Amino acid sequence: MHEHSSRRRRRTSVGTGTVALSLGLCLCAGQLVAASPAAAATATVTPVTASAAAAKITPQIATKASTRSLAWGSTLKITAKVIDPATGQVAKGTVRLQGWSNGAWRTWDTDTVKGGAVTLTAKPTKTVWVRTLFSGTGYNQRATNKMKVTVRASGAKVLAEAKKHKGALYLFGAAGPKRFDCSGFTKYVYKKAAGKSLPHKANSQQKYGKSVSKSNKRVGDLIIFRNGSYGYHAGIYAGNGYVYDSPHSGARVGKHKIWNKNYVVRRLVA
């Protein structure tokens, strides 16, 4: 009877040890002690449940610029077509026209690609680097190589600069930026807007630039009023028979009707 009980206890001990080992434990002197971390790690199996994300496609972009050189105030047009190289079809997404300014790319215009090419527009005010940027679901973001667009001075830019000084008081001998006489005004505006240097005298200014007939004058042209052949007053043509000028003592820079038929037209910018 005693011997039978002893064998039964040994079998129970063996069973307990098996269970303990399967749990990462060991039985020592009647106590359960945790197995070493290495042993426990060996017995641990972690199932892989996450699937790899689908690889994105890098699209192809074909762009065409309306020009690489344009007059200030003119519109730049960029046409872009984005192709999915895997299917040969148009890739749907968003295209941005960007210009490099102050150390970063700035977005000027945005359009959505649906089934063909898109046309983006901007009016850059100075020579600048431009690019297009595409982004769309399932695609890597793609930018085109930067392209330099040169912006030339124009009559529109000259007139825009002249308008900035509307209301400035006349002062004989002054050439800006707050007070002007007539030739001081034209001298300042052409230098600021187009980098053109003129002398500070109306009679001398009529010798600069290209001679243009009155019927062909354009916004931004230099107008020199004359007494005989002597130039006594200068202004900037504003269109529709008006000039921007600094008229005389007590008056201010503004838009005034051309009052004298004896004048010549000189073109300093395209």
C-alpha positions in Angstrom: 0.0 0.0 0.0 2.8 2.5 0.9 4.8 1.5 -2.1 1.8 2.0 -4.4 1.3 5.6 -3.1 5.0 6.4 -3.7 4.8 5.4 -7.4 1.7 7.5 -7.8 3.4 10.6 -6.4 6.4 10.2 -8.8 4.1 10.0 -11.8 2.4 13.2 -10.6 5.7 15.0 -10.2 6.7 14.1 -13.8 3.4 15.4 -15.1 3.8 18.7 -13.2 7.3 19.2 -14.5 6.1 18.7 -18.1 3.4 21.4 -17.6 5.9 23.7 -16.0 8.4 23.4 -18.8 5.7 24.1 -21.4 4.9 27.3 -19.6 8.5 28.4 -19.5 8.9 27.5 -15.8 11.1 24.9 -13.9 10.3 23.0 -10.7 13.1 23.3 -8.1 13.0 22.0 -4.5 9.2 22.0 -4.6 8.9 25.6 -6.0 8.0 27.0 -9.4 10.8 29.2 -10.8 10.6 31.2 -14.0 12.8 30.0 -16.9 15.5 32.2 -18.3 14.4 34.9 -20.9 16.4 33.2 -23.6 14.5 29.9 -23.0 11.2 31.6 -22.9 11.9 33.5 -26.1 12.8 30.3 -27.9 9.4 28.9 -27.1 7.6 32.0 -28.3 6.1 32.2 -31.9 4.7 35.5 -33.2 2.4 35.1 -36.2 2.8 37.7 -39.1 -0.5 39.3 -39.8 0.4 42.6 -41.7 0.6 42.5 -45.4 3.1 44.6 -47.4 1.6 47.8 -48.9 1.1 47.9 -52.6 4.0 49.6 -54.4 3.2 53.0 -55.8 3.8 53.9 -59.5 6.0 56.8 -60.6 4.2 58.6 -63.4 5.6 60.3 -66.5 5.0 64.0 -67.1 5.3 65.8 -70.4 5.1 69.6 -70.2 5.2 72.4 -72.8 5.6 76.1 -72.1 4.0 78.8 -74.3 7.3 80.7 -74.1 10.6 81.0 -72.2 10.7 84.8 -72.4 7.7 87.1 -72.0 6.9 90.7 -71.4 6.0 91.9 -67.9 2.3 91.6 -67.4 1.9 88.8 -70.0 0.5 85.3 -69.2 2.7 82.2 -69.1 0.9 79.0 -70.0 2.2 75.5 -69.1 0.5 72.4 -70.6 1.0 69.2 -68.7 0.1 65.6 -69.5 0.6 62.8 -66.9 0.9 59.2 -68.0 0.7 56.0 -66.0 3.6 53.9 -67.4 2.0 50.6 -66.3 -1.1 51.2 -68.4 -0.1 53.9 -70.9 -3.2 55.8 -69.9 -3.6 59.3 -68.4 -2.9 59.3 -64.6 -5.5 61.0 -62.6 -4.5 63.5 -59.9 -3.5 67.1 -59.3 -0.9 69.2 -61.1 0.5 72.4 -59.6 2.4 75.1 -61.4 5.1 76.4 -59.1 7.7 79.2 -59.0 10.8 79.4 -56.9 10.7 82.4 -54.6 12.4 83.3 -51.3 14.0 79.9 -51.0 10.9 77.8 -51.6 8.5 76.6 -54.3 5.3 78.6 -54.3 2.2 77.3 -56.0 0.7 79.7 -58.6 -2.0 77.6 -60.2 -3.6 74.1 -59.7 -5.7 71.8 -61.9 -7.0 68.3 -61.8 -6.0 65.7 -64.4 -9.1 63.8 -65.5 -8.8 62.5 -69.1 -6.2 64.6 -70.9 -3.7 67.4 -70.7 -4.2 70.4 -68.3 -3.2 74.0 -68.9 -1.9 76.1 -66.0 -1.3 79.8 -66.1 0.6 82.5 -64.2 1.9 86.1 -64.6 5.4 86.2 -63.2 6.6 89.7 -62.4 10.3 88.8 -62.6 12.7 86.2 -64.2 12.1 83.0 -62.3 12.5 79.2 -62.2 9.3 77.2 -62.7 8.2 73.6 -62.5 5.1 71.4 -62.4 4.3 69.0 -59.5 2.0 66.0 -59.8 0.3 64.0 -56.9 -2.4 61.4 -57.0 -3.7 58.3 -55.2 -1.5 55.3 -55.9 1.3 57.4 -57.4 4.6 58.7 -56.2 4.7 62.5 -56.2 6.6 63.6 -59.3 8.1 67.0 -60.1 9.5 68.1 -63.5 12.9 69.6 -63.9 13.0 73.4 -63.2 12.8 75.7 -66.2 13.9 79.3 -66.4 11.4 81.9 -67.6 12.8 85.3 -68.4 10.5 88.3 -67.8 11.3 91.4 -69.8 10.4 95.0 -69.0 7.3 96.2 -70.8 5.3 99.3 -71.3 2.7 97.9 -68.9 5.4 97.6 -66.2 6.5 101.2 -66.8 2.9 102.5 -66.5 2.4 100.4 -63.3 5.4 102.0 -61.8 4.2 105.5 -62.8 0.8 104.8 -61.1 2.5 104.0 -57.8 3.5 107.7 -57.5 0.1 109.2 -58.1 -0.3 112.2 -55.7 3.4 113.0 -55.3 3.9 116.8 -55.1 5.8 118.6 -57.8 9.2 120.0 -56.9 11.5 121.6 -59.3 14.8 119.7 -59.7 13.5 116.6 -57.7 13.8 113.1 -59.1 12.0 111.0 -56.5 11.1 108.9 -54.8 8.6 111.3 -53.0 8.9 114.6 -55.0 9.4 115.0 -58.7 9.6 117.6 -61.5 8.5 116.4 -65.0 11.8 114.9 -66.3 12.7 113.8 -62.8 9.5 111.7 -62.7 10.2 110.0 -66.1 13.8 109.5 -65.2 12.9 107.8 -61.9 10.1 105.6 -63.4 12.1 104.3 -66.3 15.1 103.4 -64.1 12.9 101.7 -61.5 10.7 99.8 -64.0 13.1 99.0 -66.8 16.7 99.8 -65.7 16.8 102.6 -68.3 19.0 105.6 -67.5 17.7 109.0 -68.7 19.2 112.5 -68.2 17.3 114.9 -65.9 16.1 117.2 -68.7 13.1 116.8 -71.0 14.9 118.2 -74.1 17.7 115.7 -73.7 15.3 112.8 -73.0 13.7 113.2 -76.5 17.0 111.8 -78.0 16.7 108.5 -76.2 14.9 105.3 -77.3 13.3 104.6 -80.6 11.2 107.2 -82.5 7.6 106.1 -82.9 4.8 107.8 -84.8 1.9 109.3 -82.8 -0.5 106.9 -84.4 1.6 103.9 -83.2 2.2 105.0 -79.6 1.7 102.5 -76.8 1.2 102.4 -73.1 4.6 103.1 -71.4 6.0 105.2 -74.2 7.9 108.4 -73.4 6.0 111.5 -74.5 8.1 114.8 -74.9 6.1 118.0 -75.4 7.9 120.6 -77.5 8.0 124.2 -78.3 9.2 124.1 -81.8 11.8 121.4 -81.6 12.7 122.1 -78.0 11.5 119.6 -75.5 10.0 121.4 -72.4 7.9 118.7 -70.7 8.0 114.9 -70.3 5.3 112.3 -69.4 4.5 108.6 -69.8 1.7 107.5 -72.1 -1.2 105.9 -70.3 -3.4 105.1 -73.3 -6.6 106.8 -74.7 -4.9 110.2 -75.1 -3.6 110.5 -71.5 -0.2 110.7 -69.9 1.1 110.2 -66.3 3.3 113.2 -65.4 4.3 115.7 -62.8 2.9 118.9 -64.4 4.1 122.0 -62.6 4.5 123.8 -59.2 1.5 123.2 -57.0 0.3 120.2 -58.9 0.7 116.5 -58.2 1.6 113.4 -60.2 -1.4 112.1 -62.0 -3.2 111.1 -65.2 -3.8 114.0 -67.5 -5.2 114.6 -70.9 -2.6 115.3 -73.7 -3.2 119.0 -74.3 -0.7 119.8 -77.1 -0.3 118.3 -80.5 3.4 119.2 -80.7 5.0 116.2 -79.1 7.2 113.3 -80.0 7.0 109.7 -78.9 10.1 107.7 -77.9 9.9 103.9 -77.1 12.4 102.7 -74.5 10.9 99.2 -73.8 9.3 96.6 -76.0 
